[in-house]
Amino acid sequence: MSVAGPPGPVMDRDEADRALARLGAEHKAIEDSLLALQDHAGRRLLEGAELTGTTRERWAVAERTIGLLWNCFDAYTAALREAREIRARRRWPGREELAELTDRLRGAWVAVPGGAGGEPVLAELFSLDRLVRRMNELYASSLDVVVTADAVWSALPARIDLLAAELRRTRSLAHSVGVRPGEHPAGDALEEITAELTALRAQVVTDPLAFWRPAGASSAPGGGRPDTERYDRAALALEDVRREIEAVLAVRQDSEDRLLRLRDVLSRADRTLAEARAARGEVLAKIAASEVPAVSGPPTALQERLATAAEYRRHAQWHRLSPLLDALEAEAEDELLRARESLTAVTAPLAVRAELRGRLDAYKAKVARLGAAEDPLLVERYDAARRMLWSAPCDLRAAEQAVLRYQRAAADVLSGPGDAEGREG
């Protein structure tokens, strides 16, 4: 209790109860936000990445801030528990208890330990309300780094990879019609685009925050968008090269090239379907999921019609070849899309299992950090969930329920005896 006595008028019983309820609700909201931040995919990526530049500097600050944030939360938890214990002494508290409660609920008496590394980052005492505001500030700054990096990683590398795949196809096509570096300007342009995409992807992976355009100083965490200027320039340059190569193809053996591309698309569809069939066997062996869809066989009818198109070209039957090629190109793309969708559908249970494993381990790490790893109920529920997730075949529905039971048990244990008393009152 502070030396100067309660700050302001002494609360009555109803005021104290309302203040405790409000602070308890804020405690729950902050805890949920901290756990979400702890389990955020962007934070896990930042922890494991080889960072450079702006991202390395800002993540180093954010890591210290997150450590300080947990220190603040632990101090807030302990202070709230003490206030609840004072309130729980008597059903009808006297003036002495109310004065003490007023001091705890309004006064600046909560001392927060130093941040990560033990440095004394806070040299003043906090009231509970002011400590909540401080935690909100720390959380917003930490979340901004995590969300921003995750947004860039989620957007740019995938787009660069798609563009790089298109670039590889364009290079192969250019080589087939004699467009090579040193011999044709388009060949030199392809080399430059290749070097730019390689450098761009490496920089995006190691320094994602350098590729972010904030929406403004007052925006919420993560407000803004990825900076795609360099990617857009490369994409436009590749499109220009592609049009130039297509002009060459229009002069030289257009029909032959279209047949080659058709064979490539159907080959990719065949390979994707074969991968889907192999993946389905793996899923059925590892996951108890009777709803895993069946995978169809290769598109033999399209292959037969492709052979017919080749015969039309060989015999210069252009009036028959042109409409057949138009139809085959649309159907082959549809077949490749269907094959990719089939692969995605059959591998979905493995992705769900991986997510459940990650969630279970994240909660176990949290429990261990707070010293509750040996709790018998938690050990029992963790072991039960882990056996389900690491056994084959794995029943995903049962495993998910087991993980949820472990999470609830962890929340109950970590909430402490003070929280339990408050809920019972």
C-alpha positions as CSV (number, residue, x, y, z in Angstrom):
1,M,0.0,0.0,0.0
2,S,1.3,3.5,-0.8
3,V,2.6,5.7,2.0
4,A,0.2,8.5,1.1
5,G,-2.9,6.4,1.5
6,P,-5.7,5.7,-1.0
7,P,-5.7,8.0,-4.1
8,G,-8.9,9.9,-4.1
9,P,-12.1,9.0,-2.4
10,V,-12.3,5.5,-0.9
11,M,-14.3,3.1,-3.1
12,D,-17.4,1.5,-1.8
13,R,-18.0,-2.3,-2.2
14,D,-19.9,-2.0,-5.5
15,E,-17.3,0.3,-7.1
16,A,-14.5,-2.1,-6.1
17,D,-16.3,-5.1,-7.5
18,R,-16.9,-3.3,-10.8
19,A,-13.3,-2.2,-11.0
20,L,-12.1,-5.8,-10.3
21,A,-14.5,-7.2,-12.9
22,R,-13.2,-4.7,-15.5
23,L,-9.6,-5.4,-14.7
24,G,-10.2,-9.1,-14.9
25,A,-11.8,-8.7,-18.3
26,E,-8.8,-6.7,-19.5
27,H,-6.5,-9.3,-18.1
28,K,-8.3,-12.0,-20.1
29,A,-8.2,-9.9,-23.3
30,I,-4.5,-9.2,-22.9
31,E,-3.7,-12.8,-22.2
32,D,-5.5,-13.9,-25.3
33,S,-3.6,-11.4,-27.4
34,L,-0.3,-12.4,-26.0
35,L,-1.0,-16.1,-26.7
36,A,-2.0,-15.2,-30.2
37,L,1.2,-13.2,-30.7
38,Q,3.2,-16.1,-29.2
39,D,1.6,-18.5,-31.7
40,H,1.6,-16.2,-34.7
41,A,3.2,-17.7,-37.8
42,G,5.0,-14.5,-38.5
43,R,6.7,-14.5,-35.1
44,R,7.9,-18.1,-35.6
45,L,9.3,-17.3,-39.0
46,L,11.1,-14.2,-37.6
47,E,12.6,-16.3,-34.9
48,G,14.0,-18.9,-37.3
49,A,15.0,-16.7,-40.2
50,E,18.5,-15.4,-41.1
51,L,17.5,-11.7,-41.0
52,T,19.4,-8.7,-42.4
53,G,19.0,-4.9,-42.6
54,T,15.9,-3.2,-41.3
55,T,14.1,-6.4,-40.3
56,R,17.1,-7.6,-38.2
57,E,17.2,-4.3,-36.4
58,R,13.5,-4.0,-35.8
59,W,13.1,-7.6,-34.8
60,A,15.9,-7.3,-32.2
61,V,13.9,-4.4,-30.7
62,A,10.6,-6.3,-31.0
63,E,12.1,-9.3,-29.2
64,R,13.1,-7.2,-26.2
65,T,9.7,-5.5,-26.3
66,I,7.9,-8.8,-26.2
67,G,10.1,-9.9,-23.2
68,L,9.2,-6.6,-21.4
69,L,5.5,-7.1,-22.4
70,W,5.5,-10.5,-20.6
71,N,7.2,-9.0,-17.6
72,C,4.4,-6.3,-17.5
73,F,1.7,-9.0,-17.8
74,D,3.2,-11.1,-15.1
75,A,3.3,-8.1,-12.8
76,Y,-0.3,-7.2,-13.7
77,T,-1.4,-10.8,-13.0
78,A,0.2,-10.8,-9.6
79,A,-1.2,-7.4,-8.7
80,L,-4.7,-8.3,-9.8
81,R,-4.4,-11.5,-7.8
82,E,-3.4,-9.6,-4.6
83,A,-6.3,-7.2,-5.1
84,R,-8.7,-10.1,-5.4
85,E,-7.3,-11.7,-2.3
86,I,-8.0,-8.5,-0.4
87,R,-11.5,-8.4,-1.6
88,A,-12.1,-12.1,-0.7
89,R,-11.3,-11.6,3.0
90,R,-14.8,-10.6,3.9
91,R,-18.1,-10.5,2.1
92,W,-18.9,-7.1,3.5
93,P,-15.5,-5.3,3.6
94,G,-14.9,-2.6,6.2
95,R,-13.4,0.8,5.6
96,E,-9.9,-0.5,6.1
97,E,-10.3,-3.2,3.4
98,L,-11.9,-0.7,1.1
99,A,-9.1,1.8,1.6
100,E,-6.6,-0.9,0.9
101,L,-8.5,-2.0,-2.2
102,T,-8.8,1.6,-3.4
103,D,-5.0,1.9,-3.1
104,R,-4.4,-1.3,-5.0
105,L,-7.0,-0.6,-7.8
106,R,-6.1,3.1,-8.3
107,G,-2.7,3.7,-6.9
108,A,0.7,3.5,-8.6
109,W,2.3,0.7,-6.7
110,V,2.9,-2.1,-9.3
111,A,6.7,-2.5,-10.0
112,V,7.6,-4.1,-13.3
113,P,10.9,-6.1,-13.6
114,G,13.4,-5.2,-16.2
115,G,13.0,-6.2,-19.9
116,A,14.8,-9.0,-21.8
117,G,18.4,-9.2,-20.7
118,G,17.7,-7.7,-17.3
119,E,18.2,-4.0,-18.3
120,P,16.2,-1.6,-16.1
121,V,13.8,-0.3,-18.8
122,L,11.1,0.9,-16.3
123,A,12.1,3.0,-13.3
124,E,8.7,4.0,-12.1
125,L,5.7,2.4,-10.4
126,F,2.4,1.9,-12.4
127,S,-1.2,1.9,-11.5
128,L,-3.1,-1.1,-13.0
129,D,-4.9,1.2,-15.5
130,R,-1.7,2.8,-16.6
131,L,0.0,-0.6,-16.8
132,V,-2.8,-1.8,-19.2
133,R,-2.1,1.2,-21.4
134,R,1.6,0.5,-21.3
135,M,1.0,-3.1,-22.3
136,N,-1.2,-2.0,-25.2
137,E,1.6,0.2,-26.5
138,L,4.2,-2.5,-26.3
139,Y,1.8,-5.1,-27.9
140,A,1.0,-2.7,-30.8
141,S,4.6,-2.1,-31.6
142,S,5.5,-5.8,-31.4
143,L,2.5,-6.9,-33.4
144,D,3.3,-4.3,-36.1
145,V,6.7,-6.0,-36.8
146,V,5.3,-9.5,-36.7
147,V,2.2,-8.7,-38.9
148,T,4.2,-6.6,-41.4
149,A,6.9,-9.3,-41.9
150,D,4.3,-12.0,-42.2
151,A,2.3,-10.0,-44.8
152,V,5.4,-9.5,-47.0
153,W,6.4,-13.1,-46.6
154,S,2.9,-14.3,-47.5
155,A,2.6,-12.1,-50.6
156,L,5.9,-11.5,-52.3
157,P,7.9,-14.8,-52.3
158,A,5.0,-16.7,-53.7
159,R,4.4,-14.2,-56.4
160,I,8.1,-14.1,-57.2
161,D,8.2,-17.9,-57.4
162,L,5.2,-17.9,-59.8
163,L,7.0,-15.3,-61.9
164,A,10.2,-17.3,-61.8
165,A,8.4,-20.4,-63.0
166,E,6.9,-18.4,-65.8
167,L,10.4,-17.1,-66.5
168,R,11.8,-20.6,-66.7
169,R,9.1,-21.6,-69.2
170,T,9.8,-18.5,-71.3
171,R,13.6,-19.1,-71.3
172,S,13.0,-22.7,-72.4
173,L,10.7,-21.4,-75.2
174,A,13.2,-18.7,-76.2
175,H,16.0,-21.3,-76.5
176,S,13.8,-23.5,-78.7
177,V,13.4,-20.7,-81.2
178,G,17.0,-19.5,-81.1
179,V,16.5,-16.5,-78.7
180,R,19.7,-16.7,-76.7
181,P,21.8,-14.2,-74.6
182,G,24.4,-12.4,-76.8
183,E,22.5,-13.3,-79.9
184,H,19.1,-11.6,-79.4
185,P,18.1,-8.6,-77.2
186,A,15.2,-10.7,-75.7
187,G,17.8,-13.3,-74.6
188,D,19.8,-10.6,-72.8
189,A,16.6,-9.3,-71.2
190,L,15.8,-12.8,-69.9
191,E,19.2,-13.0,-68.2
192,E,18.7,-9.6,-66.5
193,I,15.2,-10.6,-65.3
194,T,16.6,-13.9,-63.9
195,A,19.3,-12.0,-62.0
196,E,16.8,-9.5,-60.7
197,L,14.3,-12.1,-59.5
198,T,17.0,-14.1,-57.7
199,A,18.3,-11.0,-55.9
200,L,14.8,-9.8,-55.1
201,R,13.7,-13.1,-53.6
202,A,16.8,-13.3,-51.4
203,Q,16.3,-9.8,-50.1
204,V,12.6,-10.3,-49.5
205,V,13.3,-13.5,-47.5
206,T,16.0,-11.9,-45.3
207,D,14.7,-8.4,-45.0
208,P,10.9,-8.3,-45.5
209,L,10.3,-5.1,-43.7
210,A,12.4,-3.3,-46.3
211,F,9.5,-4.1,-48.7
212,W,6.7,-2.5,-46.8
213,R,4.8,0.7,-47.4
214,P,3.1,1.9,-44.2
215,A,-0.4,3.4,-44.5
216,G,0.5,6.2,-42.1
217,A,1.9,7.0,-38.7
218,S,-1.6,6.6,-37.1
219,S,-2.5,3.4,-38.7
220,A,-3.2,0.2,-36.8
221,P,-0.5,-2.5,-36.5
222,G,0.3,-3.9,-39.9
223,G,-1.4,-1.0,-41.7
224,G,0.0,-0.7,-45.2
225,R,0.9,-2.9,-48.1
226,P,3.9,-4.8,-49.5
227,D,6.1,-2.8,-51.9
228,T,5.9,-4.6,-55.2
229,E,7.6,-2.0,-57.4
230,R,10.6,-4.1,-58.3
231,Y,8.4,-7.2,-58.8
232,D,6.1,-5.2,-61.0
233,R,9.0,-4.0,-63.1
234,A,10.3,-7.5,-63.6
235,A,6.8,-8.8,-64.4
236,L,6.3,-6.1,-67.0
237,A,9.8,-6.7,-68.5
238,L,9.0,-10.5,-68.7
239,E,5.7,-9.8,-70.4
240,D,7.4,-7.6,-73.0
241,V,10.0,-10.4,-73.7
242,R,7.2,-13.0,-73.9
243,R,5.3,-10.9,-76.5
244,E,8.5,-10.6,-78.5
245,I,9.1,-14.3,-78.4
246,E,5.5,-14.9,-79.4
247,A,6.1,-12.7,-82.4
248,V,9.0,-14.9,-83.4
249,L,6.8,-18.0,-82.9
250,A,4.1,-16.5,-85.0
251,V,6.6,-16.4,-87.9
252,R,8.1,-19.8,-87.2
253,Q,6.2,-22.9,-86.6
254,D,3.3,-21.7,-84.6
255,S,1.5,-24.9,-84.7
256,E,4.5,-27.0,-83.6
257,D,5.0,-24.7,-80.6
258,R,1.4,-25.0,-79.6
259,L,1.6,-28.8,-79.7
260,L,4.8,-28.7,-77.5
261,R,3.1,-26.6,-75.0
262,L,0.1,-28.8,-74.9
263,R,2.3,-31.8,-74.3
264,D,4.0,-29.9,-71.5
265,V,0.6,-29.0,-69.8
266,L,-0.7,-32.6,-70.1
267,S,2.6,-33.9,-68.8
268,R,2.4,-31.7,-65.8
269,A,-1.2,-32.7,-65.2
270,D,-0.1,-36.4,-65.4
271,R,2.8,-35.8,-62.9
272,T,0.5,-33.9,-60.6
273,L,-2.1,-36.7,-60.7
274,A,0.6,-39.3,-60.0
275,E,1.8,-37.2,-57.0
276,A,-1.8,-36.9,-55.8
277,R,-2.3,-40.7,-56.0
278,A,0.9,-41.2,-54.0
279,A,-0.1,-38.6,-51.5
280,R,-3.5,-40.2,-51.1
281,G,-1.9,-43.5,-50.1
282,E,0.2,-41.7,-47.6
283,V,-2.8,-39.8,-46.1
284,L,-4.8,-43.0,-45.9
285,A,-2.0,-44.7,-44.0
286,K,-1.4,-41.8,-41.6
287,I,-4.8,-40.2,-41.2
288,A,-8.1,-41.9,-40.3
289,A,-10.0,-39.9,-42.9
290,S,-12.5,-41.8,-45.0
291,E,-13.5,-38.6,-46.8
292,V,-10.1,-38.3,-48.6
293,P,-11.2,-38.0,-52.3
294,A,-10.3,-40.5,-54.9
295,V,-7.8,-39.5,-57.6
296,S,-8.7,-40.1,-61.3
297,G,-6.4,-41.6,-63.8
298,P,-4.4,-39.7,-66.5
299,P,-6.3,-37.9,-69.3
300,T,-5.9,-40.6,-72.0
301,A,-8.6,-39.1,-74.2
302,L,-6.8,-35.8,-74.4
303,Q,-3.6,-37.6,-75.3
304,E,-5.4,-39.4,-78.1
305,R,-6.7,-36.1,-79.4
306,L,-3.3,-34.5,-79.1
307,A,-1.9,-37.4,-81.3
308,T,-4.7,-36.6,-83.8
309,A,-3.6,-32.9,-83.8
310,A,0.0,-34.0,-84.6
311,E,-1.3,-36.0,-87.5
312,Y,-3.2,-33.0,-88.8
313,R,0.0,-30.9,-88.8
314,R,2.0,-33.6,-90.4
315,H,-0.5,-33.7,-93.3
316,A,-0.9,-29.9,-93.4
317,Q,-4.6,-30.1,-92.5
318,W,-4.6,-26.6,-91.0
319,H,-8.4,-26.1,-91.2
320,R,-8.9,-29.0,-88.9
321,L,-5.9,-28.4,-86.7
322,S,-6.7,-24.8,-85.6
323,P,-10.1,-25.5,-83.9
324,L,-8.8,-28.7,-82.4
325,L,-5.8,-26.9,-80.9
326,D,-8.1,-24.1,-79.5
327,A,-10.2,-26.7,-77.8
328,L,-7.3,-28.8,-76.5
329,E,-5.5,-25.8,-75.0
330,A,-8.6,-24.9,-72.9
331,E,-9.2,-28.5,-71.9
332,A,-5.6,-29.1,-71.0
333,E,-5.5,-26.1,-68.7
334,D,-8.7,-27.3,-67.1
335,E,-7.1,-30.8,-66.6
336,L,-4.0,-29.3,-65.0
337,L,-6.2,-27.2,-62.7
338,R,-8.3,-30.3,-61.8
339,A,-5.1,-32.2,-61.0
340,R,-3.7,-29.5,-58.8
341,E,-7.0,-29.2,-57.0
342,S,-7.0,-33.0,-56.5
343,L,-3.5,-32.8,-55.0
344,T,-4.5,-30.0,-52.7
345,A,-7.6,-31.9,-51.5
346,V,-5.9,-35.2,-50.7
347,T,-3.0,-33.5,-48.8
348,A,-5.3,-31.3,-46.7
349,P,-5.5,-33.7,-43.7
350,L,-1.7,-33.7,-43.4
351,A,-1.8,-29.9,-43.2
352,V,-4.4,-30.0,-40.5
353,R,-2.4,-32.6,-38.5
354,A,0.7,-30.4,-38.8
355,E,-1.2,-27.4,-37.5
356,L,-2.5,-29.3,-34.5
357,R,1.0,-30.5,-33.7
358,G,2.3,-27.0,-33.8
359,R,-0.5,-25.7,-31.6
360,L,0.0,-28.4,-29.0
361,D,3.8,-27.8,-28.8
362,A,3.3,-24.1,-28.5
363,Y,1.0,-24.5,-25.5
364,K,3.4,-27.0,-23.9
365,A,6.2,-24.5,-24.3
366,K,4.1,-21.8,-22.7
367,V,3.1,-24.1,-19.8
368,A,6.8,-25.0,-19.3
369,R,7.9,-21.4,-19.3
370,L,5.4,-20.6,-16.5
371,G,6.5,-23.6,-14.4
372,A,3.4,-25.7,-14.8
373,A,4.9,-28.5,-16.9
374,E,4.6,-31.1,-14.2
375,D,1.0,-30.6,-13.5
376,P,-0.5,-34.1,-13.5
377,L,-3.6,-33.1,-15.5
378,L,-1.6,-31.2,-18.1
379,V,0.8,-34.1,-18.4
380,E,-2.0,-36.6,-18.9
381,R,-3.8,-34.5,-21.5
382,Y,-0.7,-33.6,-23.4
383,D,0.4,-37.2,-23.6
384,A,-3.1,-38.2,-24.8
385,A,-3.1,-35.5,-27.5
386,R,0.4,-36.3,-28.5
387,R,-0.3,-40.1,-28.9
388,M,-3.2,-39.2,-31.2
389,L,-1.2,-36.8,-33.3
390,W,1.9,-39.0,-33.6
391,S,0.2,-42.3,-34.2
392,A,-0.9,-43.7,-37.5
393,P,-3.6,-43.6,-38.6
394,C,-4.4,-40.4,-36.8
395,D,-8.1,-39.5,-36.0
396,L,-8.1,-35.8,-36.7
397,R,-11.4,-35.1,-35.0
398,A,-10.4,-36.9,-31.8
399,A,-6.9,-35.3,-31.9
400,E,-8.4,-31.8,-32.3
401,Q,-10.7,-32.4,-29.3
402,A,-7.7,-33.7,-27.3
403,V,-5.7,-30.5,-28.2
404,L,-8.6,-28.3,-27.1
405,R,-8.9,-30.2,-23.8
406,Y,-5.2,-29.6,-23.2
407,Q,-5.6,-25.9,-24.0
408,R,-8.5,-25.5,-21.6
409,A,-6.7,-27.4,-18.9
410,A,-3.6,-25.2,-19.5
411,A,-5.7,-22.1,-19.3
412,D,-7.3,-23.2,-16.0
413,V,-4.0,-24.2,-14.4
414,L,-2.2,-21.0,-15.6
415,S,-5.0,-18.7,-14.4
416,G,-4.0,-19.4,-10.8
417,P,-5.9,-19.8,-7.5
418,G,-6.8,-16.1,-7.5
419,D,-8.7,-16.3,-10.7
420,A,-10.6,-19.3,-9.6
421,E,-11.7,-17.5,-6.4
422,G,-12.8,-14.5,-8.4
423,R,-14.9,-16.6,-10.7
424,E,-16.5,-18.5,-7.8
425,G,-17.4,-15.2,-6.1
